[in-house]
Amino acid sequence: MVERHDMIKDQAIAWAIRTRAADFDEWEAFTAWLEEDPQHNLAYENVLSAEDAFVDLAGNPGDEKAGEMSLPPPANDIPANDISANDDFILAQARPNRRRMMVGAIAASLVVAVSAGVWTQMPQPYDVMTGPGQREIVALPDGSQITVNGNTKIALDHKKPRYARLERGEALFTVVHDDDNPFIVDTGRVRLVDAGTEFNVMRSDEALDVAVSEGLVIYNPDRENVQLPAGKRLYRSAAQNRVTVSDIVIEQVGSWRSGRLSFADATMGEVAQALDRNLAVGIAISPDIAEQRFSGVIQLDDREPQNIDPIAAVLGLRAQKQEKGWILIGDDALP
C-alpha cells in the first residue's frame, strides 16, 4: 500500500515537470492519468501546492520562517495485482488547469531537484501490479502505452525503456515503432518482438494468448519466428506445448477494456481467470469442471461484482460464495 502511494507521488512529480516543457504534447495521456484514479489528481494537486508554498517562501526572503516549510500531507493510502514494456509513468484522465501549472521558475527548479532525488532512488527494475478489477495505464517515455488489466504483474526497467516482462495476467500494448530499437516483451520462455503495432497478451500458468489488432508481432524470432499480422491470434497451451494461430475479429482485441469478454473454445479455467482479472472480487473454478469448454461473450458493463449468478448462468454453471469471492461449480454439483 505504501509502495503504491509512493509510486503515484513520483508519477505526479514527473508529470508536473513534463507539462512545463514548451513542446509538451501529451495532454491526452496526462488527462487519462488524472482521470484514471482520484488519487492521481490528489497527488498532482499536492505537488502544485508544494510548489506554491516554495514560491511564497521565495517571494518573502525576509521571513524568519522561510527555511521551515512542511509539505502538504500525502493523499490517502491507496488500497493495493507475460508481457511488459518499459515505462516511466502511470496514467489516468481530466483536462488540466494550464493556468495553475504556469508557476514560477523557482518552483519548477525546486520540483526538478526533488524529482531527481525521487527517480534516482526508485528501484531498477521495478514492478507494476494490479489487483482483481483494478486497471492501470502505463505511459512510456517514447510515447508507447501499456493498459494493464486486473490481477496482473509486469516487470519494467528504467534503464531498458523498450523492454518489458509479463509475469502474469493481461495487458494491451500500444507501441511506437522504432526499426533500430524494437520493443520486446518477454513472457517466460517466449519472446515477442513488436514491429509497430497494438497487441494484447494474456499469460497464465496454463497458456499464453497473443492477439494483434494493428501492425505486426513476431513470436520467438530466434526460434519459431511466427509472424502475427493484424487480425491474428496465437495460442500456446502449456500442457500440450503446442502453438496454434487463428483469425480474430480486430474489435475483440483488448475488448476487456469496455467490459466485453470474448471466448472461443476456452476452458472454464481460463474463463474464471478472465473474470477474476476483470471483476473486483475473487473468482475460482471447481477442478471438476476446469477443462470444460466455452465459446461466447460475457458483458460485464454495470455488472455488480457481488452478483455472479447471471454470469454463472451464461456459462451453464452455478456460483457459490466463499470466504474470499466466489467459486464456479457445475450446475449439477451438490451444494
C-alpha positions, 0 to 999 in steps of 0.5 A, spaced: 500 500 500 505 504 501 509 502 495 503 504 491 502 511 494 509 512 493 509 510 486 503 515 484 507 521 488 513 520 483 508 519 477 505 526 479 512 529 480 514 527 473 508 529 470 508 536 473 515 537 470 513 534 463 507 539 462 512 545 463 516 543 457 514 548 451 513 542 446 509 538 451 504 534 447 501 529 451 495 532 454 491 526 452 495 521 456 496 526 462 488 527 462 487 519 462 492 519 468 488 524 472 482 521 470 484 514 471 484 514 479 482 520 484 488 519 487 492 521 481 489 528 481 490 528 489 497 527 488 498 532 482 494 537 486 499 536 492 505 537 488 502 544 485 501 546 492 508 544 494 510 548 489 506 554 491 508 554 498 516 554 495 514 560 491 511 564 497 517 562 501 521 565 495 517 571 494 518 573 502 526 572 503 525 576 509 521 571 513 524 568 519 520 562 517 522 561 510 527 555 511 521 551 515 516 549 510 512 542 511 509 539 505 502 538 504 500 531 507 500 525 502 493 523 499 490 517 502 493 510 502 491 507 496 488 500 497 493 495 493 495 485 482 507 475 460 508 481 457 511 488 459 514 494 456 518 499 459 515 505 462 516 511 466 509 513 468 502 511 470 496 514 467 489 516 468 484 522 465 481 530 466 483 536 462 488 540 466 488 547 469 494 550 464 493 556 468 495 553 475 501 549 472 504 556 469 508 557 476 514 560 477 521 558 475 523 557 482 518 552 483 519 548 477 527 548 479 525 546 486 520 540 483 526 538 478 531 537 484 526 533 488 524 529 482 531 527 481 532 525 488 525 521 487 527 517 480 534 516 482 532 512 488 526 508 485 528 501 484 531 498 477 527 494 475 521 495 478 514 492 478 507 494 476 501 490 479 494 490 479 489 487 483 482 483 481 478 489 477 483 494 478 486 497 471 492 501 470 495 505 464 502 505 463 505 511 459 512 510 456 517 515 455 517 514 447 510 515 447 508 507 447 502 505 452 501 499 456 493 498 459 494 493 464 488 489 466 486 486 473 490 481 477 496 482 473 504 483 474 509 486 469 516 487 470 519 494 467 526 497 467 528 504 467 534 503 464 531 498 458 525 503 456 523 498 450 523 492 454 518 489 458 516 482 462 509 479 463 509 475 469 502 474 469 495 476 467 493 481 461 495 487 458 494 491 451 500 494 448 500 500 444 507 501 441 511 506 437 515 503 432 522 504 432 526 499 426 533 500 430 530 499 437 524 494 437 520 493 443 520 486 446 516 483 451 518 477 454 513 472 457 517 466 460 520 462 455 517 466 449 519 472 446 515 477 442 518 482 438 513 488 436 514 491 429 509 497 430 503 495 432 497 494 438 497 487 441 494 484 447 497 478 451 494 474 456 499 469 460 497 464 465 500 458 468 496 454 463 497 458 456 499 464 453 494 468 448 497 473 443 492 477 439 494 483 434 489 488 432 494 493 428 501 492 425 505 486 426 508 481 432 513 476 431 513 470 436 520 467 438 524 470 432 530 466 434 526 460 434 519 459 431 519 466 428 511 466 427 509 472 424 502 475 427 499 480 422 493 484 424 487 480 425 491 474 428 491 470 434 496 465 437 495 460 442 500 456 446 497 451 451 502 449 456 500 442 457 500 440 450 506 445 448 503 446 442 502 453 438 496 454 434 494 461 430 487 463 428 483 469 425 480 474 430 475 479 429 480 486 430 474 489 435 475 483 440 482 485 441 483 488 448 475 488 448 476 487 456 477 494 456 469 496 455 467 490 459 466 485 453 469 478 454 470 474 448 471 466 448 472 461 443 473 454 445 476 456 452 476 452 458 472 454 464 479 455 467 481 460 463 474 463 463 474 464 471 481 467 470 478 472 465 473 474 470 477 474 476 482 479 472 476 483 470 471 483 476 473 486 483 472 480 487 475 473 487 473 468 482 475 460 482 473 454 478 471 447 481 477 442 478 471 438 476 469 442 471 476 446 469 477 443 462 470 444 460 469 448 454 466 455 452 465 459 446 461 466 447 461 473 450 460 475 457 458 483 458 460 485 464 458 493 463 454 495 470 455 488 472 455 488 480 461 484 482 457 481 488 452 478 483 455 472 479 449 468 478 447 471 471 454 470 469 454 463 472 448 462 468 451 464 461 456 459 462 451 453 464 454 453 471 452 455 478 456 460 483 457 459 490 460 464 495 466 463 499 470 466 504 474 470 499 469 471 492 466 466 489 467 459 486 464 456 479 461 449 480 457 445 475 450 446 475 449 439 477 454 439 483 451 438 490 451 444 494 
